[in-house]
Amino acid sequence: MSEPCDLKVVGRSVPKVDSMGMACGLEQYVGDHDLAGALVGYIVPSPYAHARIRRIDATKARALQGVHCVLTWQDVPRIAHTTAGQGWVEPSPYDTFVLDSKVRFVGDRVALIAAETREIAEEAGRLLDIDWEVLEPVLDDRRAFAPGAPVIHDEPEARMPITAPYLPKENTPAKAHMGDGDVDVELAKSHLVLRQEYSTHYAQHCPIEPHVTLGWMDSRDRIVLVTSTQVPFHARRISAQALGIPVRRIRIVKPRIGGGFGAKQEVLLEPVMAALVLATRRKILMTLTRAEEFVSRTRHPVRTGLDVGFNADGTINAVRMRVLSNTGAYGSHALTVMCNCGSKVLPLYRMNAVEFEARAVYTNLPVGGAYRGYGATQAAFAMESLMDVAAERLGIEPVELRRRNHIREGETSPVFAALGEGKPGVEQRIGSCGLPQCLDIAAKEIGWAEKRGKPGSGPVKRGVGMCALMQGSSIPEIDMAAVSLKMNDDGSFNLTAGATDLGTGSDTVLAQIAAEVLGVGADEIVVASSDTDLTPFDVGAYASSTTYLSGEAARKAALDVAGQIRVVASAMLGGPAEGLSLRDGAVFAPDGRRVTLAEVGLRSLYEVDQHQIASTQSAISHKSPPPFSAHFVEVSVDTETGQVKVLKYVATVDCGTAINPKLAEGQAEGAVLNGVSFALTEEYIFDENGRMRNPNFADYKIFNTTDLPEMRVILVPTWERSGPFGAKSVSEICINGALPAIANAIHDAVGIRLMVAPFTPDRVLKALKEKRG
Amino acid sequence: MRFETRVNGAARQVDCDPGATLFEVLRALGLNGVKQGCDREGMCGACTVLLDGEAVLSCITPAPRAAGREVTTIEGLGDPGRPHVIQKAYVDAGAVQCGYCTPGMILATKSLLDRRPDPTREDIADGLSGNLCRCTGYVKIVDAVNAAAAALREGSK
């Protein structure tokens, strides 16, 4: 759509619709529902990283007082599926069963128990009589696909449901290869060729509310699951598939969700809870402990190798990216995260030739999943760090090097068409790119020119670093969102959406978009999300899609409803419907006469030619317009302790139109701090048997208020014609900047290049020592 | 064991196991604004309530410690019809995203501002350091605390 002159609701920071209820402790999360008589659901965790259950006897566990149900792999259907909460057909291998006779990581499911209390359930777990055949674990991603390595998925059912390489005998759930042009020829003629490898580490999303599901059988013999999901419709479909029951027998209700960040895209508890509810016909609450949450789903650790050839003027000739992604014990999101390492990073820059080669590997370690950034986080660290090295070697200012190479409006990248989700991608031209302004504004805000290259004297040095970023907005030609809108007799509207507000503010954003079209305030739109019985389909909250895609569905539904309102109003005003305009809660004729929306509502429901003014509209995306961002950071590095401290962080963000600027800023600020925390302190520590040794907030440090640097997020508006009111996405992109920007700032401060994250004091000290020789 | 306490201004008779935590007792009273985000080990702050006006972690506070004292949960601070200044400040600042840490965060703010009506940046950081939030990056939470402090100072003039 073209740029309108004056927007009344869009672009305003109206309060988030549920925020006052949250601030008063009244909004309902899963655990706040009626729990009277509810049993506790519990997953017995595997003590081994890799083992086979030769025999399992639950007799003693079942006999324990207070135990209502114990399910082992013998008691549930054996149906291969994926827990990756993706659209059908999922681009993730079907390598998971509700329960299996093999366990593949420490914490994997051994059995399911429903009992009166958690303590009883845990005691019952200890009473299981299991004859284990302990197998050699695969704990090194680089050796996972070596000949002779133990095969983690040797079950005959494991398969890839789409056409894509799947090599379980090589512990390789996914491989991808794409290219355009001749990289070797381009590298050979380059003035400077850099060949480097960077690696990123395990991390957990750490929503403050862990995964939680409440389930029961309703009076019509259906399974109701009130659950902390980002993907209610996928959760329904995959749970039904995993248990071999019809989709119609399951109702998924998403209440308020205490954060997700991708963790709750995983259909993790819903199938097992459906199994327990079916077996017991009782109300059951299953809440992961924080320790369990840490080994639920994680960020895929990735090694990114780059060969990049530059001309003397800094322009890029060619990039070869090699990705090795560790998906852990199951292949959830293995292919797609790996592909996103390329597709959300490589198109940022122009190049004559490009090659992308990737492999995901199974290991007997915690399972990867969707995590905000989704591959871009991992690979942007490599690309943007390498750009800083190139700038130094070429003697070109780092910001200027980005300016000379980055993609611009009207341009395309061969990567868009070549690299999709396990299949070719979708060609697109950049419709909006505010990166030039983002770079200028952020550089000025941090004091780039003044601070660069001035580490200062004394043991604590200072440095500044920067990076440029892109992401996407939805998965093109795959994702679909629908929104329903109906008019009430006071001229207000109910908006129901499958779109999944998990704290992100999407309920508010959808209300603003509909309100803008209908000429009313956002508070005239009553929003409900999401319930598979009551709200229309939406793929859910992932791939930075909700504002762009569900927002477009809301806009279309509102346009259709506005048309129906005009028809009623034209009969009331006596003139053609076409000339009528909706604003200020009324319909205006060209001559200034008007009827209020309440009058239209009453007439349509009670008076003449009664009917429900309503519409359900669907949106699919034909492109995935990238938001762009520039991150500039100032750090101090204590050369005696190795401590890195972020002093100031500036992020400029081009998300097109910010439908709600405060909510958009909040997305960016939250993502930035999560990124900084990931870069500096968050780290999994494993013992030699693959057990995570630090699954708690004391030993796995996420940032708190005392760690908060001075932070400035600046929105840089552009207009994306394909998006609702010019909007693109904002939720993911800003988690990607901290790793490279901080690494580059550390180099500016003390001259070391950290290529292995996180940048803990020991790594800094080691690098300083190596530099001194 | 039995004891008397006051919760959100009303006298309450509590009958609980001697080992029960204040968190468990409050949830049993239907006060669902008290949240849990760690393994009841006092590490996330989502369970923060006020005991005689002072922020405590209810998940590691033995319930009997509330005997004869005043407990304030988020439900006791205000409601959407008549929100407390701090609740309104959080909403206006955009400091509420998923909202799961919000009740604890707001009560920690109340405790802080009661002690320090004009807090420095360090006071705010220290006062809220036990309350983890993964959504906001704390930026707008700090804004909310500053706005609430200003509004409370203005109101007390």
Chai-1 contact restraints between the chains, C-beta under 6 A:
chainA,res_idxA,chainB,res_idxB,connection_type,confidence,min_distance_angstrom,max_distance_angstrom,comment,restraint_id
A,P15,B,V91,contact,1.0,0.0,6.0,A-B,restraint_1
A,S19,B,V91,contact,1.0,0.0,6.0,A-B,restraint_2
A,S19,B,V96,contact,1.0,0.0,6.0,A-B,restraint_3
A,M20,B,P80,contact,1.0,0.0,6.0,A-B,restraint_4
A,M20,B,V91,contact,1.0,0.0,6.0,A-B,restraint_5
A,M22,B,V96,contact,1.0,0.0,6.0,A-B,restraint_6
A,M22,B,G99,contact,1.0,0.0,6.0,A-B,restraint_7
A,M22,B,T102,contact,1.0,0.0,6.0,A-B,restraint_8
A,A23,B,Q87,contact,1.0,0.0,6.0,A-B,restraint_9
A,A23,B,Y90,contact,1.0,0.0,6.0,A-B,restraint_10
A,A23,B,V91,contact,1.0,0.0,6.0,A-B,restraint_11
A,A23,B,V96,contact,1.0,0.0,6.0,A-B,restraint_12
A,A23,B,T102,contact,1.0,0.0,6.0,A-B,restraint_13
A,C24,B,D79,contact,1.0,0.0,6.0,A-B,restraint_14
A,C24,B,P80,contact,1.0,0.0,6.0,A-B,restraint_15
A,C24,B,Q87,contact,1.0,0.0,6.0,A-B,restraint_16
A,G25,B,G33,contact,1.0,0.0,6.0,A-B,restraint_17
A,G25,B,I74,contact,1.0,0.0,6.0,A-B,restraint_18
A,G25,B,E75,contact,1.0,0.0,6.0,A-B,restraint_19
A,G25,B,P103,contact,1.0,0.0,6.0,A-B,restraint_20
A,E27,B,G99,contact,1.0,0.0,6.0,A-B,restraint_21
A,D32,B,N32,contact,1.0,0.0,6.0,A-B,restraint_22
A,C206,B,R134,contact,1.0,0.0,6.0,A-B,restraint_23
A,P207,B,R134,contact,1.0,0.0,6.0,A-B,restraint_24
A,I208,B,G37,contact,1.0,0.0,6.0,A-B,restraint_25
A,I208,B,C44,contact,1.0,0.0,6.0,A-B,restraint_26
A,I208,B,A46,contact,1.0,0.0,6.0,A-B,restraint_27
A,I208,B,Y100,contact,1.0,0.0,6.0,A-B,restraint_28
A,I208,B,C101,contact,1.0,0.0,6.0,A-B,restraint_29
A,I208,B,R134,contact,1.0,0.0,6.0,A-B,restraint_30
A,E209,B,Y100,contact,1.0,0.0,6.0,A-B,restraint_31
A,G258,B,C98,contact,1.0,0.0,6.0,A-B,restraint_32
A,G258,B,Y100,contact,1.0,0.0,6.0,A-B,restraint_33
A,G259,B,C98,contact,1.0,0.0,6.0,A-B,restraint_34
A,G259,B,R134,contact,1.0,0.0,6.0,A-B,restraint_35
A,G259,B,C135,contact,1.0,0.0,6.0,A-B,restraint_36
A,T289,B,D39,contact,1.0,0.0,6.0,A-B,restraint_37
A,R290,B,C38,contact,1.0,0.0,6.0,A-B,restraint_38
A,R290,B,D39,contact,1.0,0.0,6.0,A-B,restraint_39
A,G503,B,Q97,contact,1.0,0.0,6.0,A-B,restraint_40
A,G503,B,C98,contact,1.0,0.0,6.0,A-B,restraint_41
A,G503,B,C135,contact,1.0,0.0,6.0,A-B,restraint_42
A,K662,B,G94,contact,1.0,0.0,6.0,A-B,restraint_43
A,G666,B,G94,contact,1.0,0.0,6.0,A-B,restraint_44
A,G666,B,Q97,contact,1.0,0.0,6.0,A-B,restraint_45
A,G666,B,T136,contact,1.0,0.0,6.0,A-B,restraint_46
A,G666,B,K140,contact,1.0,0.0,6.0,A-B,restraint_47
A,E669,B,G137,contact,1.0,0.0,6.0,A-B,restraint_48
A,E669,B,V139,contact,1.0,0.0,6.0,A-B,restraint_49
A,G670,B,C135,contact,1.0,0.0,6.0,A-B,restraint_50
A,G670,B,T136,contact,1.0,0.0,6.0,A-B,restraint_51
A,G670,B,G137,contact,1.0,0.0,6.0,A-B,restraint_52
A,V672,B,G137,contact,1.0,0.0,6.0,A-B,restraint_53
A,L673,B,G137,contact,1.0,0.0,6.0,A-B,restraint_54
A,F697,B,C38,contact,1.0,0.0,6.0,A-B,restraint_55
A,F697,B,M43,contact,1.0,0.0,6.0,A-B,restraint_56
A,A698,B,M43,contact,1.0,0.0,6.0,A-B,restraint_57
A,N704,B,S129,contact,1.0,0.0,6.0,A-B,restraint_58
A,N704,B,L132,contact,1.0,0.0,6.0,A-B,restraint_59
A,T705,B,A125,contact,1.0,0.0,6.0,A-B,restraint_60
A,T705,B,L128,contact,1.0,0.0,6.0,A-B,restraint_61
A,T705,B,S129,contact,1.0,0.0,6.0,A-B,restraint_62
A,T705,B,Y138,contact,1.0,0.0,6.0,A-B,restraint_63
A,T706,B,A125,contact,1.0,0.0,6.0,A-B,restraint_64
A,T706,B,S129,contact,1.0,0.0,6.0,A-B,restraint_65
A,L708,B,Y138,contact,1.0,0.0,6.0,A-B,restraint_66
A,M711,B,V139,contact,1.0,0.0,6.0,A-B,restraint_67
